[in-house]
Amino acid sequence: MTEVSIGEDYPKQQARLRKLRADVARLPVHSVFFYLMALDSALHNAEEAAISGDIVEMLRAYNEMREFES
């Protein structure tokens, strides 16, 4: 497995979650409501961490994003 830096992979993870959110949003709302809320929260946390430049928060957000399955 090739190692990738967080600086390189962070925006890729954000893009992956945005695409995943769009795909999941097409499903019936009642079956994915909580999943969409969790996705939105993860994306919000990632954006806020990136804006703040707080490395610890960025690492938390990065790990949170990586937990979502595509």
C-alpha positions in Angstrom: 0.0 0.0 0.0 1.4 3.4 -1.0 1.5 5.9 1.8 -0.3 9.2 1.1 0.0 12.4 3.0 -3.0 13.9 4.8 -2.5 17.1 2.8 -2.8 15.1 -0.4 -5.7 12.8 0.7 -7.8 15.2 2.8 -9.4 17.0 -0.2 -9.9 13.6 -1.9 -11.7 12.3 1.1 -13.9 15.4 1.1 -14.7 14.9 -2.6 -15.4 11.2 -2.0 -17.9 12.0 0.8 -19.6 14.7 -1.3 -20.1 12.1 -4.1 -21.2 9.5 -1.6 -23.7 12.0 -0.1 -25.1 12.7 -3.6 -25.5 9.0 -4.3 -27.1 8.3 -0.9 -29.5 11.3 -1.2 -31.2 9.6 -4.2 -32.4 6.8 -1.9 -35.7 7.1 0.0 -35.2 9.7 2.8 -36.7 7.6 5.6 -34.0 4.9 5.0 -31.0 7.1 4.9 -31.9 10.2 7.1 -29.4 9.5 9.9 -26.7 8.4 7.5 -27.0 11.7 5.6 -26.9 13.6 8.9 -23.6 11.8 9.8 -22.2 12.5 6.4 -23.1 16.2 6.6 -21.6 16.4 10.1 -18.3 14.8 8.9 -18.1 17.2 5.9 -18.8 20.2 8.2 -16.2 19.1 10.7 -13.7 18.6 7.9 -14.3 22.0 6.4 -14.2 23.8 9.7 -11.0 22.0 10.7 -9.4 22.9 7.4 -10.4 26.6 7.7 -9.1 26.8 11.2 -5.8 25.1 10.4 -6.0 23.1 13.6 -3.9 20.0 12.8 -5.4 18.0 15.7 -9.0 18.7 14.5 -8.0 18.0 10.9 -6.7 14.6 11.9 -9.9 13.9 13.8 -11.9 15.0 10.8 -9.7 13.0 8.4 -10.2 9.8 10.4 -13.9 10.5 10.6 -14.1 10.8 6.8 -12.1 7.7 6.2 -14.6 5.7 8.3 -17.4 6.1 5.7 -17.6 3.3 3.2 -18.1 4.2 -0.5 
